[in-house]
Amino acid sequence: MKSTHDEIAAPRASTRQPGKPLVPIDSSLLGDVQVKITARLGSGSLLVKDLLELRSGASLPLDTPLNGEIDILLNDAVIARGEVVAVGDQYGVRITSIAPTGT
């Protein structure tokens, strides 16, 4: 005799209504959703032995030149580029180029 664990469930009937129009995704629908962005200053590489020798006060060279553009990311995708600026007593980014919207 088969147990209930061995039975395969029958597929459920779809509750989707055929012909119902899709709602377009636009800024009025998603405009108030908060997302997290990241400003990536640059990257570099070093040998593991050099990594293990790092101490407080050490400097790591990055691939971004001084006054160079940095990447602005949304979910690891570059959506803009900009320049590092001071905003009060914090860092900020002045946008120099931005990806086009999908509209």
trRosetta pair geometry for C-beta under 8 A, 3 or more apart (Angstrom, degrees):
i j d omega theta_ij theta_ji phi_ij phi_ji
2 6 4.5 -120 -166 77 99 130
2 7 6.2 111 136 -60 129 80
3 6 5.2 100 56 2 71 100
3 7 7.8 -125 102 -13 45 86
4 7 5.6 -44 -155 17 44 117
16 20 7.3 -135 -180 30 77 123
17 20 4.4 76 83 -33 102 123
23 29 7.0 129 143 -100 117 150
24 29 7.8 -177 99 -13 59 141
25 29 5.8 -108 -143 67 52 142
25 30 6.4 28 -172 -19 90 124
26 29 5.6 96 54 12 59 100
26 30 7.4 -179 93 21 25 92
26 103 7.1 64 -126 -92 97 117
27 30 6.5 -78 -130 61 31 78
27 31 4.4 60 171 -73 74 103
28 31 6.0 -4 -103 -9 19 123
30 33 4.9 -41 -169 12 75 124
35 74 6.1 26 144 -146 136 110
35 75 7.9 -63 -169 -32 120 94
36 74 7.9 146 85 -133 48 66
37 72 5.9 1 177 -178 123 93
37 73 6.6 152 -164 77 69 47
37 74 5.5 -39 -107 -83 80 76
37 79 7.7 -89 -128 45 113 127
38 72 7.4 157 81 -159 45 48
38 73 4.6 -19 62 61 95 103
38 74 7.9 172 20 -75 76 31
39 70 5.7 54 180 122 90 131
39 71 7.4 159 -156 87 48 49
39 72 5.6 -21 -101 -103 70 69
39 73 7.7 179 -82 17 22 78
39 82 7.6 -60 -130 58 113 112
39 84 7.9 121 160 -94 139 85
39 91 7.8 -150 77 127 151 120
39 93 5.2 -172 -114 -48 140 141
40 43 7.4 -10 172 -44 115 91
40 70 6.0 -175 80 180 54 97
40 71 4.5 -6 52 64 108 99
40 72 7.8 -166 15 -81 77 21
40 73 6.0 48 -19 -12 112 119
41 62 6.3 -26 123 -173 94 171
41 64 6.1 -134 160 34 59 149
41 70 5.5 -37 -115 -124 36 135
41 84 7.3 30 -117 -68 92 134
42 62 3.2 98 98 166 133 124
42 63 5.0 -177 -170 50 110 66
42 64 3.4 -130 -78 -1 123 106
42 68 8.0 65 -77 79 120 129
42 70 7.0 -90 -48 -116 71 93
43 62 6.4 97 38 -149 13 87
43 63 5.8 -8 63 16 64 114
44 60 5.7 178 56 162 149 98
44 61 5.5 137 -116 90 146 62
44 62 5.0 -106 -42 -107 108 45
44 63 6.1 172 -81 -28 66 80
46 50 4.4 -104 168 86 114 129
46 51 5.6 143 97 -56 113 82
46 60 7.2 -96 -30 -136 136 100
47 50 4.6 92 60 7 82 102
47 51 7.0 -141 98 -7 44 86
48 51 5.2 -50 -147 34 37 118
48 52 6.3 36 155 -20 67 103
49 52 5.8 -53 -149 36 31 111
49 53 6.6 25 152 -15 62 109
50 53 5.7 -61 -149 40 34 109
50 54 7.3 61 149 -50 62 83
51 54 6.0 -27 -164 -14 37 115
54 58 4.9 -125 -150 43 76 158
54 60 7.9 -2 -119 -67 128 106
55 58 5.5 114 55 -33 59 110
64 68 4.6 -162 -177 76 79 130
64 69 7.7 -123 -146 74 110 39
64 70 6.1 19 -136 -91 157 79
65 68 4.0 109 58 -43 75 124
67 83 6.9 0 -161 -143 58 112
69 81 4.4 31 170 168 127 115
69 82 6.4 127 -149 57 83 11
69 83 6.3 -63 -104 -72 59 65
69 96 5.9 -99 -113 46 118 140
69 97 7.8 8 -148 23 150 103
70 81 6.8 165 77 -156 33 70
70 82 6.3 -32 57 68 80 65
70 83 7.4 123 13 -111 87 22
70 84 6.2 58 -3 -48 133 90
70 93 6.6 -103 66 -122 115 122
71 78 4.8 -69 -158 -120 115 109
71 80 7.8 135 -164 83 49 48
71 81 6.0 -37 -103 -103 47 76
72 78 7.0 97 65 -154 49 65
72 79 5.8 -68 101 64 93 80
72 80 4.0 -7 52 67 127 92
72 81 6.6 -156 7 -81 88 23
72 82 6.1 41 -35 8 117 109
72 93 6.3 160 -78 118 114 161
72 95 7.3 -33 -11 -106 152 90
73 76 5.8 5 -180 -117 130 17
73 77 6.2 140 -154 64 79 32
73 78 5.7 -48 -94 -90 75 48
73 79 6.7 121 -132 8 25 86
74 77 5.7 -32 68 61 72 89
74 79 4.8 22 8 -16 110 138
78 81 7.3 19 -179 -62 114 82
78 99 7.7 135 116 -47 67 122
79 98 6.8 8 145 -156 74 75
79 99 4.9 -88 -158 14 59 123
80 95 5.3 -41 176 -135 136 105
80 97 6.4 174 -156 94 66 54
80 98 4.2 -13 -107 -109 103 73
80 99 6.5 -107 -65 -2 61 78
81 95 7.6 105 78 -153 39 61
81 96 5.6 -49 101 61 85 98
81 97 4.9 14 46 53 99 95
81 98 7.9 -150 26 -71 58 45
82 93 4.0 95 95 169 138 100
82 94 5.2 176 -171 80 109 42
82 95 4.6 -64 -87 -101 120 34
82 96 5.1 154 -112 1 50 82
82 97 7.8 -158 -66 32 59 56
83 93 6.9 148 68 -157 33 64
83 94 4.9 -14 56 55 91 100
83 96 6.0 75 -18 -39 90 121
84 91 6.1 -35 -160 -160 98 106
84 92 7.6 132 -160 75 51 42
84 93 6.3 -38 -99 -100 45 68
85 91 7.6 125 73 -164 40 57
85 92 5.0 -36 73 74 88 93
85 93 6.8 141 21 -112 87 15
85 94 4.9 64 -18 -25 134 102
86 89 7.6 -7 -170 -113 103 20
86 90 7.5 136 -160 74 61 35
86 91 7.0 -58 -108 -108 48 41
86 92 6.9 62 164 22 9 95
87 90 5.4 -31 71 74 87 87
87 91 7.1 30 22 133 90 15
87 92 3.4 70 -20 -30 122 135
95 98 5.6 11 -179 -55 129 108
